């Protein structure tokens, strides 16, 4: 099939999280991808500094994944997700359980990070109800958190610009303060101060009563909002409070899972095991939409044992949960991660990556720089006093310079594929420096 590099019309497609008018006046079209590079509709090479949207950890155009997807489509294009299964679903769940921390040995498949978060929230409520604690329906999220765009995730998330247009969300949600303190500015790595912010959770326990709180959900390392590593002791304190009061702790690892921190999961990097982990993005290397929720033995057993032998234990699922094609992509991605040691590679490249991040701190438009593992955030000064305007401009400038960077408002996020080599980092940061100096 020939890929059409110039569409007949840009009018009909309503683009997500995009300034449609600005884009359609000067399109940024991508027509190909291989290794560390995209190809634009002008034929220019664009080095990928954002792993797509944090998802292409193993680099672009992996033939192994394409072959696995093709073979599966020919052999088993679709299998009903309810009351039936196919062998590969169980194999991918087994292989994920092997690398997940603690006893998070049960995996529920979804189709995105947003669905994973909503699934985890529903599992939390169902679990407490099965244990006879049906009053536990409140959730505690955090300011500046991103947990997808479905109403559940949007409710517990804390990025104001994502929430304001939609008003209503889940009732009974409260938000802890975010962990970006002034004394963390321009410091790479895990902050030394701020662990006391976790006591916000204890405050909500005191206010609402522990018997009414189902779960606390956080990103162990906040991603889309601009890369905030947790203060030392912060996650440990959340775990302690949750344990004391019977509250489930959910880690949203859609971005920081699968090697981004230099460990399999953020839970491993920071030494805290939650009750559930949400996953997506790098699960299939971004090739096929897929997400997952990993649950502890206690959660799975609690739900399964509360139902009749013949009964459905969790009235939840999706038509495409664990679809053959997505699972094939997930298994092939697991093979690549293991064969090429991508998690270990990320750990090895982290010092060089963070050094490159620090090297941008002298640029006048840069207000703050943060980084942990192979993820970095740069806050840039607003343009004309209008937050987000410079971010839109920088997206265009980066495209024209030949580097792909993810912008969230005026936060510039750098997260190259984990296959990046020193020459790629040099290219990414050389081009990014030129763009920032033009602002």
Rosetta blueprint (number, residue, H / E / L):
1 X L
2 X L
3 X L
4 X L
5 X L
6 X L
7 X L
8 X L
9 X L
10 X L
11 X L
12 X L
13 X L
14 X L
15 X L
16 X L
17 X L
18 X L
19 X L
20 X H
21 X H
22 X H
23 X H
24 X H
25 X H
26 X L
27 X L
28 X L
29 X L
30 X E
31 X E
32 X E
33 X E
34 X E
35 X E
36 X L
37 X E
38 X E
39 X E
40 X E
41 X L
42 X L
43 X L
44 X L
45 X E
46 X E
47 X E
48 X E
49 X L
50 X L
51 X H
52 X H
53 X H
54 X H
55 X L
56 X L
57 X L
58 X L
59 X L
60 X E
61 X L
62 X L
63 X H
64 X H
65 X H
66 X H
67 X H
68 X H
69 X H
70 X H
71 X H
72 X H
73 X H
74 X H
75 X H
76 X L
77 X L
78 X L
79 X L
80 X L
81 X L
82 X L
83 X L
84 X L
85 X L
86 X L
87 X H
88 X H
89 X H
90 X H
91 X H
92 X H
93 X H
94 X H
95 X H
96 X H
97 X H
98 X H
99 X H
100 X L
101 X L
102 X L
103 X L
104 X L
105 X L
106 X E
107 X E
108 X E
109 X E
110 X E
111 X L
112 X L
113 X H
114 X H
115 X H
116 X H
117 X H
118 X H
119 X H
120 X H
121 X H
122 X H
123 X H
124 X H
125 X H
126 X H
127 X H
128 X H
129 X H
130 X H
131 X L
132 X L
133 X L
134 X L
135 X L
136 X L
137 X L
138 X E
139 X E
140 X E
141 X E
142 X E
143 X L
144 X L
145 X L
146 X L
147 X L
148 X L
149 X L
150 X L
151 X H
152 X H
153 X H
154 X H
155 X H
156 X H
157 X L
158 X L
159 X L
160 X H
161 X H
162 X H
163 X H
164 X L
165 X L
166 X L
167 X L
168 X L
169 X L
170 X L
171 X L
172 X L
173 X E
174 X E
175 X E
176 X E
177 X L
178 X L
179 X L
180 X L
181 X L
182 X H
183 X H
184 X H
185 X L
186 X L
187 X L
188 X L
189 X L
190 X L
191 X L
192 X L
193 X L
194 X L
195 X H
196 X H
197 X H
198 X H
199 X H
200 X H
201 X H
202 X H
203 X H
204 X H
205 X H
206 X H
207 X H
208 X H
209 X L
210 X H
211 X H
212 X H
213 X E
214 X E
215 X E
216 X E
217 X E
218 X E
219 X L
220 X L
221 X E
222 X E
223 X L
224 X L
225 X L
226 X L
227 X L
228 X E
229 X E
230 X L
231 X L
232 X L
233 X L
234 X H
235 X H
236 X H
237 X H
238 X H
239 X H
240 X H
241 X H
242 X H
243 X H
244 X H
245 X H
246 X L
247 X L
248 X E
249 X E
250 X E
251 X E
252 X E
253 X L
254 X L
255 X L
256 X L
257 X L
258 X L
259 X L
260 X L
261 X L
262 X L
263 X L
264 X L
265 X L
266 X H
267 X H
268 X H
269 X H
270 X H
271 X L
272 X L
273 X L
274 X L
275 X L
276 X E
277 X E
278 X E
279 X E
280 X L
281 X H
282 X H
283 X H
284 X H
285 X L
286 X L
287 X L
288 X L
289 X L
290 X L
291 X E
292 X E
293 X E
294 X E
295 X E
296 X L
297 X H
298 X H
299 X H
300 X H
301 X H
302 X H
303 X H
304 X H
305 X H
306 X H
307 X L
308 X L
309 X L
310 X L
311 X L
312 X L
313 X L
314 X L
315 X L
316 X L
317 X L
318 X L
319 X L
320 X L
321 X L
322 X L
323 X L
324 X H
325 X H
326 X H
327 X H
328 X H
329 X H
330 X H
331 X H
332 X H
333 X H
334 X H
335 X H
336 X H
337 X H
338 X H
339 X H
340 X H
341 X L
342 X H
343 X H
344 X H
345 X H
346 X H
347 X H
348 X H
349 X H
350 X H
351 X H
352 X H
353 X H
354 X H
355 X H
356 X H
357 X H
358 X H
359 X L
360 X L
361 X L
362 X L
363 X L
364 X L
365 X L
366 X E
367 X E
368 X E
369 X E
370 X E
371 X E
372 X E
373 X L
374 X L
375 X E
376 X E
377 X E
378 X E
379 X E
380 X E
381 X L
382 X L
383 X E
384 X L
385 X L
386 X E
387 X L
388 X L
389 X H
390 X H
391 X H
392 X H
393 X H
394 X H
395 X H
396 X H
397 X H
398 X H
399 X H
400 X H
401 X H
402 X L
403 X E
404 X E
405 X L
406 X E
407 X E
408 X E
409 X L
410 X L
411 X E
412 X E
413 X E
414 X E
415 X L
416 X L
417 X L
418 X L
419 X L
420 X L
421 X L
422 X H
423 X H
424 X H
425 X H
426 X H
427 X H
428 X H
429 X H
430 X H
431 X H
432 X H
433 X H
434 X H
435 X H
436 X H
437 X H
438 X H
439 X L
